[in-house]
Amino acid sequence: MKKVARRRQRLTGRPTSGKDSRSGLQGHRPSAPEATVLDLGWQPPVLRLVPLVPAATLEQLALRHGLTGEDHVSVNGQWWTPEQFLALKWIPELCEDEVDRVREEIPARYGGKIPADLALLDISGAHFLGFTTWNEVGIECRAEHVTALAQTSDLREALGVLHRDGWITPMADGFLDAPGLVLRPVPPAPPHVRRWPTASHLHTRFRLAPLPADEIPDLAALLDACRFPWTAQGLYPVTGETWTPEQLGRHPWVQAAAHGRDLPTMRAYEQLVARHGDEIPADQAIVELSGVVSPHIVTGNFDVVDDEQLILSFAQADDLCQALTTLHRDGLLIPLANGLLLVPALAKTIDAT
């Protein structure tokens, strides 16, 4: 946490605490007032690095975060002499107690002509302080995000992969800028499912497509697969059920929105109550709330969709809530009590067009 605090201080220019202020989400199963989020099988999304669409430029990223110093420029293709390297003021910020060792190792490794970008990657591989992504300050990119994206357990190798492919740019002030990447919350998934983009898939496009009739899994098989990342309770369809405003108010999404002052989710909840009164169709409630909450959608080929654009493209809609409503109306989408959405007749496939 010390490294996170130091990086945050570099970005904001004021001291910060390394203490993580984020707290766990609390909630209850809608139909059982005494149940908990764990009983629902609901798990908070995890953060993963994904491509920003459209990608920002280095200039836009610097403007967003106020990184306007003269030294905040790319060092790709540049060289440092040993004297220039030793004079860098940001090395103590990154290396703490190993400053002397770093100042000895890098010149010894590269000699009298030090490649600036590679030297910075070497240092970051041993003293990682994160990337500057499009996210707000405080959403920190950690080493595990980088290695997951590059599909390697070695951080230095992962940094090299992303640098080679143009996803990160070493800067003269010691930062690593990633204007084309953003940390997004994605739902957890079974171990056998590829849950987030890897470096080899960053340029791969996907789409939703209908499954052949003989390949559509039955509901029981799909629910059984969902038990890997989600517990059994809460994994049941809510078609035909109704909830009172109090029951819906105890759903984890609404509870989390109330605690975190998530206005779009609370507005959707209030609109449902105003429209339906004491008998709120549970399936419609899940669909409409999914339009403002990052939806968890499991396809018939047992993959998980986290890219809203795939849903919008398939439903030919501009609004996520409208797209989900269309899929539900056409019988393609099955809402579950815990907020999971199943589309057994659709598959997530690589778009070869």
Number of C-alpha atoms within 10 A of each C-alpha: 10 12 17 22 19 20 25 22 16 15 16 15 10 9 11 15 13 15 10 10 7 6 7 8 15 16 23 25 25 24 17 12 13 11 15 18 21 17 18 24 21 27 16 15 15 11 19 24 24 21 18 16 9 9 16 15 13 18 13 14 20 19 11 14 16 11 20 12 9 8 13 19 20 19 20 15 9 13 17 18 16 18 10 10 17 17 11 13 11 12 20 14 16 21 20 11 10 12 14 13 10 19 18 12 12 20 19 12 11 15 12 13 13 20 18 21 23 21 20 21 24 19 18 23 18 13 15 21 25 21 23 26 26 22 17 12 14 13 16 20 21 16 20 16 19 26 21 18 22 23 16 17 13 14 22 19 18 24 25 18 21 18 19 11 12 12 19 23 24 24 18 20 19 24 27 26 24 26 26 21 24 23 20 19 15 22 23 20 22 16 9 9 12 11 17 23 18 20 22 12 13 16 10 12 12 17 18 20 16 17 17 10 8 6 14 19 17 11 16 10 13 19 19 13 15 20 15 14 15 23 16 16 17 22 22 17 20 21 14 9 13 19 20 17 19 13 18 24 21 23 26 24 27 23 20 19 19 14 10 11 12 16 12 14 22 20 14 18 20 13 13 21 19 12 10 15 12 15 14 20 17 23 23 21 22 25 27 21 22 24 20 17 19 16 24 19 23 26 23 22 19 23 18 26 24 19 16 14 18 17 21 18 13 15 18 13 15 12 15 21 17 17 21 25 20 16 17 19 11 9 11 16 23 22 24 20 25 27 28 24 26 25 24 24 20 23 23 20 14 13 11 8 5
